[in-house]
Amino acid sequence: MNAADLHNDAIVIDGLICAKWERALFEDMAKGGLTAANCTVAFWENFEGTVRNIVEMNELIEESSDLLIKVRTTEDIKRAKREGKTGVMMGFQNANPFEDQIGYVKVFKDLGVGIVQMCYNTQNLVGTGCYERDGGLSGFGREIVAEMNKHGLLCDLSHVGPNTAKEVIDESKQRVCYSHCLPAGLKEHPRNRSDEELKYIADKGGFVGVTMFTPFLRAGVNATIDDYVEAIQYVYNIVGEDAIGIGTDFTQGHGHDFFEYLTHDKGYARRLTRFGEIVNPKGIRTVGEFPNLTEALLRHGFSETQVRKIMGDNWVTLLKDVWGS
């Protein structure tokens, strides 16, 4: 099967997109052959703010029902593939929306949230993010992990501090993931994961989605799709072909104000980091260029079966294991 036919036939899942939610993006998702994506509906928001975001996302899905369906189960992902649509998996990049209420976990599950990152860069009630001295998972955090396990929400550790991440991996009775990360072995950065961390999550049954966010890639803003594949290959060599997928971290359509919001604690307080110029790797600048990734993986020697796993099949297996359906 050639690259184009393989891409059209495969399930293609992006484990993290936080782009500007609008019709133009959804049309680009269709152009890119995207079967489903973990779409961020919370960064720093509290319970009420996140519910408002979910209301808006529900409205967008309804308005673009010719292109989108809402995903609650892996069968919804397969239905999206059959119907030629993109499935919207709603996810958080912070456990802040739970506030101090364990019962909110089920509330958000009932609203359609399936993936929750435990911390976003800094301290919250659950644990510590990657830009602070890491005190590990709190007692409340252990209860949140148990509740997420109970109701089938995937624990995401991408922006979580190393101690907190390890303790979530050990505490969780379900598989966990880094939905979007890069290897520190190619570039040292607080957001990137050491070989030991990557091996640890894989050895415990976890999963790694590889991002292409250029500030964290070895070649930076000069990166191409081949640099992205280099990072995928690096992670693949550590975790194996069944524990790896894609998590691009597409921020398509957003401008300066959005990145200022992301890079300040709570969205408005102290500055945490500066990303500098934001440009995606040449060859996959937009969601619509997703087919180029399938071609690049084949060109770099991955087999058809391996490409299918990396592009989406492994995500489906992970989500079915955690969601239960």
DAVENRA-V124681 format. One record per backbone hydrogen bond with DSSP energy under -1.0 kcal/mol. CO is the residue of the C=O (numbers start at 1). NH is the residue of the N-H. E is the energy in kcal/mol with one decimal. If there is no record, write none. Layout:
<<CO	NH	E> <CO	NH	E>>
This chain:
<<2	6	-2.7> <3	7	-2.6> <4	8	-2.2> <5	9	-1.7> <6	10	-2.3> <12	35	-2.0> <12	36	-1.6> <14	38	-2.3> <16	249	-2.7> <17	40	-2.0> <22	26	-1.8> <23	27	-2.3> <24	28	-1.6> <25	29	-2.4> <26	30	-1.8> <27	31	-2.0> <28	32	-2.2> <29	34	-2.4> <30	33	-1.1> <35	87	-3.2> <36	14	-2.1> <37	89	-2.9> <38	17	-2.6> <39	91	-2.2> <42	93	-2.8> <46	50	-2.1> <47	51	-2.3> <48	52	-2.1> <49	53	-1.7> <50	54	-2.3> <51	55	-2.4> <52	56	-2.3> <53	57	-2.4> <54	58	-2.9> <55	59	-2.1> <56	60	-2.2> <57	61	-2.6> <58	62	-2.1> <59	63	-2.7> <60	64	-1.9> <62	65	-1.2> <64	67	-2.2> <64	68	-2.2> <67	86	-2.8> <69	88	-3.1> <73	77	-1.1> <74	78	-2.0> <75	79	-2.3> <76	80	-2.3> <77	81	-1.8> <78	82	-2.2> <79	83	-2.4> <80	85	-2.7> <86	69	-1.8> <87	37	-2.1> <88	71	-2.5> <89	39	-3.5> <90	114	-2.4> <90	115	-1.0> <91	41	-2.9> <92	117	-1.7> <95	98	-1.9> <96	99	-2.6> <98	101	-2.5> <101	104	-1.5> <102	105	-1.8> <103	107	-1.4> <104	108	-2.5> <105	109	-2.0> <106	110	-2.8> <107	111	-1.2> <108	113	-2.5> <109	112	-1.4> <114	154	-2.7> <115	92	-2.3> <116	156	-2.6> <120	122	-1.5> <121	131	-2.3> <126	138	-2.9> <127	124	-2.5> <128	161	-2.8> <129	132	-1.2> <138	142	-1.9> <139	143	-1.5> <140	144	-2.2> <141	145	-2.6> <142	146	-2.1> <143	147	-2.2> <144	148	-2.8> <145	149	-2.6> <146	150	-2.2> <147	151	-2.0> <148	153	-2.4> <154	116	-2.7> <155	177	-2.3> <156	118	-2.3> <157	160	-1.2> <159	130	-2.3> <161	165	-2.9> <162	166	-2.2> <163	167	-2.2> <164	168	-2.2> <165	169	-2.5> <166	170	-2.2> <167	171	-2.2> <168	172	-2.7> <176	207	-1.3> <177	157	-2.5> <178	209	-4.0> <181	211	-1.9> <182	193	-2.7> <183	186	-1.3> <183	187	-1.1> <189	192	-1.5> <193	184	-3.0> <194	198	-2.4> <195	199	-2.5> <196	200	-2.2> <197	201	-2.1> <198	202	-1.7> <199	203	-2.8> <200	204	-1.4> <201	206	-3.4> <202	205	-1.8> <207	178	-2.1> <208	245	-2.0> <209	181	-2.3> <210	247	-2.1> <213	216	-2.2> <214	217	-1.1> <217	220	-1.2> <219	222	-1.7> <220	223	-2.0> <223	282	-2.2> <224	228	-1.6> <225	229	-2.2> <226	230	-1.9> <227	231	-1.6> <228	232	-2.2> <229	233	-3.0> <230	234	-2.2> <231	235	-2.4> <232	236	-2.9> <233	237	-2.2> <235	238	-1.2> <235	239	-2.9> <236	240	-2.4> <243	208	-2.3> <245	210	-2.4> <246	15	-2.7> <248	212	-1.5> <250	18	-2.6> <251	254	-2.0> <252	20	-2.9> <255	259	-1.3> <256	260	-2.0> <257	261	-1.9> <258	262	-2.0> <259	263	-2.0> <263	272	-3.3> <263	273	-1.1> <264	267	-2.6> <265	268	-1.5> <265	269	-2.8> <270	265	-3.0> <281	284	-2.4> <282	225	-2.4> <286	289	-1.7> <287	290	-1.8> <289	292	-1.9> <290	293	-1.8> <291	295	-1.8> <292	296	-2.3> <293	297	-2.6> <294	298	-2.0> <295	299	-2.4> <296	300	-1.7> <297	302	-2.2> <298	301	-1.8> <303	307	-2.6> <304	308	-2.3> <305	309	-2.0> <306	310	-2.6> <307	311	-2.9> <308	312	-1.1> <308	313	-2.5> <309	314	-2.1> <311	13	-3.3> <312	316	-2.1> <313	317	-2.1> <314	318	-2.4> <315	319	-2.9> <316	320	-2.4> <317	321	-2.2> <318	322	-2.0> <319	323	-3.6> <320	324	-1.9>>
